[in-house]
């Protein structure tokens, strides 16, 4: 059993916090084509409300407003929809090429429902307001998307909440001056970035150029990243660097002391630099601590710090250019974490790097410089890496292992155990559709709601209280 007290404010506490807490969130890598946006898209229903003339027939896919379909084939009439009387009402939704039963939940967020209507154009949001999605946990703050807007909560020492102030907030506050809708957000150590209308905006600490606007300055409100004004499909925020994918090519900016920009140098940059060799068909990117990883045509590459084999190329030598992860098949997701990395291949999880706390599901200690299979061989859809703790989503349930929190002792002391064996975590019931961890905090999304756990000394649980929690508690959105 271990206990760990929450870090206190101040310069000394801040430095200690960075040394101990910097880790990775599952949503560090945001593939906007899949996980980072609410499902929607066109429904293949007829739209004209009129009835068909006698003998007419409905247009392709058309459904009568009152349930009827036209009779025998013939000339189109009355907008191509059947009259008021007749056949069965619509009972299914056809969305993005998939068919769903009436009342089925949107699998991308677990909140919106299929409600077949002749004039339907999108999922119908369930009672209780907009769905939460795009959850991202930073070191001592967190962010999410709701109703097309970005909201953040917790520690705000460098303006990383983006509300124009440096005041901590124990419940979510809106990020100011962002175009709508916001499609993705990623929280780091003391800066945050988002994608809005295909462009990247960043805010918070900018001393290493991680805000990407060419200045080495802090900003408590979003600033536009130079050169990434459109076409961005993936985004990830690290310690004091940031990476994104624009039109299939990877770019990074900020600190580069360990080669984490992947541009072949160790020179930091206040504007985006192209990651060498990853200039096309990059589908996912993740940067954390001082290394990054990406997928190109399903092949995994990593670069930067490699002290414990987190690049996965069989060595412990840093690399300022991407190196191929050895022994890994075509991957669908990749995550760079604190001194470790993980990927998913055919629904199975693989990890490499440090095993100090059982992150690789092996007996405690040591590291592996090449991928090893985790005790989850099927049904895995995402992996998130925190400070010694790793969690995965498997068939809608959260599974965690390593440095796992098990209880609370006092308002800001967590009790936990180190166990390399994966075990269920989180609330039962509806499927969990998103999961993000970093440091000793985490968030998940269930039924379109965000639930958080871990330390709460800066309000990073977002529930309006200052008491830590070992189990997920609802985030109090306005």
JOFEN-V447541 format. One record per helix or strand. SS is the DSSP state (~ for helix, > for strand). FROM is the first residue (numbers start at 1). TO is the last residue. If there is no record, write none. Layout:
ss: [SS:SS]
from: [FROM:FROM]
to: [TO:TO]
//
This chain:
ss: [>:~:~:>:>:~:>:>:>:>:>:>:>:>:>:>:>:>:>:>:>:>:>:>:>:>:>:>:>:>:>:>:>:>:>:>:>:>:>]
from: [2:11:26:30:43:78:92:98:105:113:124:132:141:149:169:182:191:199:219:232:241:249:269:282:291:299:319:333:340:348:367:380:389:397:413:432:441:449:469]
to: [5:21:28:31:43:80:95:101:105:113:124:137:146:154:174:187:196:204:224:237:246:254:274:288:296:304:324:336:345:354:373:385:394:408:425:438:446:454:474]
//
